Amino acid sequence: METQGGKHNMETKPNILFFFTDDQRFDTIRALGNKEIKTPNMDELVQKGTAFTQAHIPCGTSAAVCMPSRAMLHTGRTLFHLEGEGQSIPKEHSLLGETLGNAGYETFGIGKWHNGKNAFARSFKNGSRIFFGGMDDHWNVPIYDFDPEGKYDKPRKTIKEPLKNNEITYDNSSQYIYSGKHSSELFCDAAIDCLNGHKKDNPFFMYISFMAPHDPRSMPEEFLSMYNPADISLPPNFCEEHRFDYGVKDIRDELLSEYPRTSSEIKKHIAEYYAMITHLDFEMGRVIKKLKEIGEYENTIIILAGDNGLALGQHGLMGKQSAYEHSVRVPLVFCGKGIPNNEVCDTYVYLLDIFPTICDFAGIAVPKTVEGKSLIPAMRKREEHARESLYFAYTDVIRAVKDKKYKLIEYRNDELSKSQLFDLKNDPFEQYDLIDRPEFKTIRTKLTNKLIGYKNEWNDMSHPLGAKFWNKY
């Protein structure tokens, strides 16, 4: 809401603290049903807030799925309305941090940023420990300090082969390497420092973007020792290899475990994954504790979300380059003033809905370039937000659609033309393909029509990858 003269009444606006995790799947919070994982701080957010158990990404236009996912988060735009694959964001697309900053918020950017240095500079007025990239060593993070001029172009001198020569090259990915402290601790230390230095004249938007639990899955030993791989349950849809090759078999994510996958190897991966999330949870708890200490907890909306899911042995896959539930569903929790406590909402949502939701909480206008829908009506049990179906697209290989019960997945490449149909209500792990059963022919036709409708609605054909897929369909 705006007062006369167009100035915002900043005293009524809540702070926004946004935890954004990397590769955290939807079913990795104890309070939401996973009894094998330890997440006390995430559990508290669930118990004191509203959890969206059907939050999704629409897959991605790159094997690095997190890059378009993060671009959609920060612009509120759909997949084919980004510039390229999200590696940069044009000036005409409003950014979340930029929008809040223009409305009087002090904006802090901390941790991973995967959408170009210029977009980061537009988004934040302050910040610390900035990692530009997709993944790296959690114990030796290449970072930049915040530059108020937004000039993240200071090259770091390095000798790539010190055992062979003394040739100096220049690495533009970072200003320096912070060694010996895990990325999750590094970023939360930075957040605590920013909270300590925050002046209460204006509300803040703090975006803490983690590198965890993305591989290489490493964490302090005390957290790894909490999990015995022998005690980890295998997912019901575990298999040694995906039933057919759709072109991802040799990408980096899939090479993290040898073929055929073995139960012992997958249990080890899951144990390490859970340990990383528990460590992440611990670090988040330190930030929340500091928020309480400085007296800002009651006036802060806390958001927890993840950029994409992860297979880790489900369907014989390891990564997130698919339209299966394990890859497209993510955690999403809102906690704070005015948000219902201990509520679970199964409304279909995308991460791109977070942008307009935050605008509504802050009482500021949603930019015209944003396509997402505010989640506040869903939190208040109104129907304005309700989506009856969702669209998914992975590069030029997969297109999929799901309604309230079924999911249709279409695969196309030079060697493959394959379809799958799953009953999500009765088969949540997508184990039993119904595509060839005649009694589901009507369902298949209905979903095919929805798929084609989304192709047009999302301007899929306008993207080279979309055109390539649909020309084979």
Secondary structure, 3 states (H helix, E strand, C coil): CECHHHCECHHHCCEEEEEEECCCCCCCCHHHCCCCCCCHHHHHHHHCEEEECCEECCEECCCCCHHHHHHHHHHCCCHHHCCCCCCCCCCCCCCHHHHHHHCCCEEEEEEEECCCHHHHHHHCCEEEEEEECCCCCCCEEEEECCCCCCCCCCCEEECCCCCCCCCCEEECCCCEEEECCCHHHHHHHHHHHHHHHCCCCCCEEEEEECCCCCCCCCCCHHHHCCCCHHHCCCCCCECCCCCCCCCCCCCHHHHHCCCCCCHHHHHHHHHHHHHHHHHHHHHHHHHHHHHHHCCCHHHEEEEEEECCCCCCCECCCCCCCCCCHHHHEECEEEECCCCCCCEEECCCEEHHHHHHHHHHHHCCCCCCCCCCCCCHHHHCCCCCCCCCCEEEEECCCEEEEECCCEEEEEEECCCCEEEEEEECCCCCCCCCCCCCCHHHHHHHHHHHHHHHHHHHHCCHHHCHHHHHHHCCC
